[in-house]
């Protein structure tokens, strides 16, 4: 058995240790200056964070509008390219024939006519 178990079983009381040599420091009464200062600093910081979040929200809205505008422009450009492609595809055979006939056609060079002097 350990000494602790012996002590618990015996039920004897022991005398307390010696008193401390110095007196504990005396705390001032309820002084809330430090706590109040902390609360005001936290309020200031929370206010700044709230303003920053509001600013970011407004910037996100304006950037979202710009992005929507750009996406609409891209869709319009794709539509124009598809329409032009369809038109060119429809007339491709005619354009091809026209170009081939121009290339294959013999070129006629006209010579300038000289006028003879009249007597």
Backbone torsions as a table, in degrees:
resi	resn	phi	psi	omega
1	UNK	NA	147.3	-179.5
2	UNK	-90.6	171.4	-178.1
3	UNK	-66.1	-32.6	-178.4
4	UNK	-67.5	-44.1	-180.0
5	UNK	-64.6	-37.4	177.2
6	UNK	-61.7	-40.5	-176.8
7	UNK	-65.5	-42.7	-178.1
8	UNK	-67.1	-37.0	-178.5
9	UNK	-74.4	-34.7	-175.9
10	UNK	-73.7	-28.2	179.0
11	UNK	70.4	13.8	179.8
12	UNK	-80.4	147.7	177.1
13	UNK	-94.6	144.5	176.9
14	UNK	-109.1	155.7	-179.1
15	UNK	-82.4	147.3	-178.7
16	UNK	-67.3	161.3	-179.9
17	UNK	-70.7	177.2	-178.6
18	UNK	-68.3	156.3	178.8
19	UNK	-71.5	152.4	178.2
20	UNK	-64.5	153.6	-176.8
21	UNK	-77.8	-26.8	179.2
22	UNK	-115.4	156.0	177.5
23	UNK	-83.2	145.7	178.9
24	UNK	-65.7	153.0	-178.4
25	UNK	-66.7	145.4	-179.7
26	UNK	-90.3	124.5	178.1
27	UNK	-87.7	143.3	179.3
28	UNK	-66.6	164.9	179.7
29	UNK	-62.8	-171.0	-177.0
30	UNK	-62.4	99.2	178.9
31	UNK	-114.2	111.3	-173.2
32	UNK	-101.4	15.6	-178.3
33	UNK	-60.2	-46.9	-177.4
34	UNK	-64.8	-44.3	-179.4
35	UNK	-65.1	-42.0	179.3
36	UNK	-63.3	-42.1	177.8
37	UNK	-62.1	-42.2	178.0
38	UNK	-62.0	-41.7	-179.8
39	UNK	-64.7	-42.9	178.8
40	UNK	-64.8	-39.3	178.1
41	UNK	-64.8	-41.2	177.9
42	UNK	-65.5	-38.7	178.2
43	UNK	-63.4	-41.5	178.5
44	UNK	-63.1	-44.5	-179.3
45	UNK	-66.0	-42.1	178.7
46	UNK	-64.7	-37.2	176.7
47	UNK	-63.5	-42.1	178.1
48	UNK	-64.8	-41.4	178.6
49	UNK	-64.3	-39.7	178.4
50	UNK	-62.8	-44.2	178.6
51	UNK	-63.8	-39.9	179.2
52	UNK	-64.6	-41.2	178.7
53	UNK	-65.1	-41.3	177.9
54	UNK	-62.7	-42.3	178.9
55	UNK	-63.4	-44.2	178.3
56	UNK	-63.0	-37.2	178.3
57	UNK	-64.0	-43.8	178.7
58	UNK	-65.1	-41.5	178.6
59	UNK	-64.8	-38.1	179.3
60	UNK	-64.1	-38.6	179.0
61	UNK	-64.7	-44.0	-179.5
62	UNK	-67.3	-39.6	178.1
63	UNK	-67.4	-33.8	177.4
64	UNK	-65.5	-40.2	178.2
65	UNK	-64.8	-41.8	177.9
66	UNK	-63.4	-41.4	179.9
67	UNK	-64.9	-40.0	176.7
68	UNK	-62.3	-41.7	179.3
69	UNK	-61.7	-44.4	-179.7
70	UNK	-64.9	-40.5	-179.4
71	UNK	-65.3	-37.7	177.0
72	UNK	-65.4	-38.1	178.3
73	UNK	-65.7	-38.1	178.7
74	UNK	-66.6	-42.6	177.5
75	UNK	-61.6	-40.3	178.8
76	UNK	-64.9	-41.7	179.1
77	UNK	-63.8	-40.6	178.2
78	UNK	-64.0	-41.1	179.2
79	UNK	-63.4	-42.5	178.9
80	UNK	-63.7	-43.2	179.6
81	UNK	-63.4	-41.1	178.7
82	UNK	-65.0	-41.1	179.0
83	UNK	-64.9	-46.5	178.4
84	UNK	-62.5	-39.2	177.5
85	UNK	-63.2	-40.7	178.8
86	UNK	-65.6	-42.3	178.8
87	UNK	-63.8	-46.0	179.3
88	UNK	-63.9	-37.5	178.3
89	UNK	-65.9	-39.6	-179.7
90	UNK	-63.7	-41.4	-177.9
91	UNK	-97.3	12.9	-174.5
92	UNK	-62.5	-43.5	-178.4
93	UNK	-64.7	-44.2	179.3
94	UNK	-63.0	-42.6	179.3
95	UNK	-66.1	-40.8	179.7
96	UNK	-63.7	-44.9	178.3
97	UNK	-62.3	-42.9	179.7
98	UNK	-60.1	-44.4	-179.3
99	UNK	-67.4	-42.1	179.9
100	UNK	-64.8	-42.0	179.0
101	UNK	-64.7	-34.5	177.9
102	UNK	-66.7	-41.4	-178.4
103	UNK	-71.7	-41.4	-176.1
104	UNK	-79.0	-22.5	-178.1
105	UNK	-65.3	136.6	177.8
106	UNK	-67.5	141.6	179.4
107	UNK	-89.2	130.2	179.6
108	UNK	-101.8	123.8	178.1
109	UNK	-104.6	123.5	178.6
110	UNK	-91.1	139.7	178.9
111	UNK	-100.7	141.8	-179.2
112	UNK	-66.8	138.4	178.8
113	UNK	-87.6	134.2	178.0
114	UNK	-99.0	141.6	-179.8
115	UNK	-93.0	137.8	177.7
116	UNK	-90.1	143.3	-178.3
117	UNK	-72.0	142.9	-179.4
118	UNK	-89.8	141.3	-179.5
119	UNK	-103.4	NA	NA
